[in-house]
Amino acid sequence: MNRRLFLSTAAAPLVAAAPPKRIAAIITEYRPGSHADVVIGKYLEGYKQDDKPPYPRNKIVSMFTEQVPKADMSRERAKKYGVPIFRTVADALTLGGDKLAVDGVILIGEHGDYPFNDKEQRLYPRFEMFLKITDVFRQSGRSVPVFNDKHLSFSFRQAKRMVEISREMKFPMLAGSSVPVAMRIPSIDAPFGVKQNRAVAISYSGLDIYGFHLLEALQCLTERRKGGETGVKAVQCFEREACWQYIAQNSWVERLFNQALTRSNTKKTGDPKQLVKDPSVFVIEYADGLQAAAFLMTGLVEDFTVAIDLEGKAEPFSVLMNLQNGRPHHHFGCLTKKIEEMFETGRAPYPVERTLLTSGMLDFSLESRFQGHKRLETPQLLQVRYQTPGVSHFCTDSWS
């Protein structure tokens, strides 16, 4: 046996014997069907949430829940699985001591009784919770990886600051939706390094709550284009009749809209104008010339589809991001695996800048709506440039 082979063989048991990472869960609300349930639940109950293997390798060792609703699960789960609930974010990260005592943090600032602003954005305190987390890092002189569920903040200014802090303090950060990592039909990704000219994404539900998922579904594909992500120069929101007019006035939109619908598993039969009472679209103008339109079509579909015109290809690329609507919500297991990858490797599997950009796209699109559906120049989003790795991250193992 040569020296190199001996050393690699000798090191293997040491890697395998490494103890699980200790993870703190910082949560707004933990109730049935909440994001805390379907993410933290994977750690406590297993990926299928049936108290059977497989489990994530790393362990939840503390929880903080800001709100405790009538349907709260956190107290029962904490007792059942021996996970202490602390009264403050700082205590959850220090395990009641003086310094950081965990190896990673999962921040789930989603669900709970919080007010809306005048743009109809739910004011979840993700930014405030993040600052409390990073205060402990500063005081301890040590940082650990952080996962932030969904958009970084309702405010692009706050979202940008969160990413800046992660860079300043040099800790890996992952964020975003479970939709980009869900199973796909067909099981394909947008070709890497190929120029994209136009794109359409279609989903359903509310502008804020699902508009974010929709933009992440779009962005996880468009970021793979030639030259990488170069930022967004303008956005605009249209609703109701103006949405239908936008489709009618742009032949490429209608063509890709219909192509995306061919991938839907939930498309209703009938006239879309009769089925959809409140259609809306976010129109995105990218810095490199890519044009995109992201539609919320409640009443027509209940899934996520995307179609993209690729340079040199006669037929558009199109795909369905296939979610499991019932427990255990397989796509959140896919997301948990990506969170685990960051905890294990100390590197985010894909750039947090994706979610910084989609957070901004949503914030400014809702500002366009608030200002009477004006087209808004977005010089702030021109600064969000990044290159995603060529590897794909969506799940390929089936739940059906």
Buried (B, 14 or more C-beta within 10 A) or exposed (E): EEEEEEEEEEEEEEEEEEEBBBBBBBBBBBBEEBBBBBBBBBBBBBBBBEEEEEBBEBBBBBBBBBBBBEEBBBEEBBEEBEBEBBEEBBBBBBBBEEEBBBBBBBBBBBBBEBEEEEBEBBBBBBBBBBBBBBEBBEBBEEBBBBBBBBBBBBBBEBBBBBBEBBEEBEBBBBBBBBBBBBBBBEEEBBBBEBBBBBBBBBBBBBBBEBBBBBBBBBBBBBBBBEEBBBBBBBBBBBBEEBBBEBBEEBEBBBBBBEBBBEBBEEBBEEEBEEBBEEBBBBBBBBBBEBBBBBBBBBBBBBBBBBBBBBEEEEEBBBBBBBBBEEBBBBBBBBBBBBBBBBBBEEEBBBBBBBBBBBBBBBBBBBBBBBEEBEEBBBEBBBEBBBEBEEEBBBBEEEBE
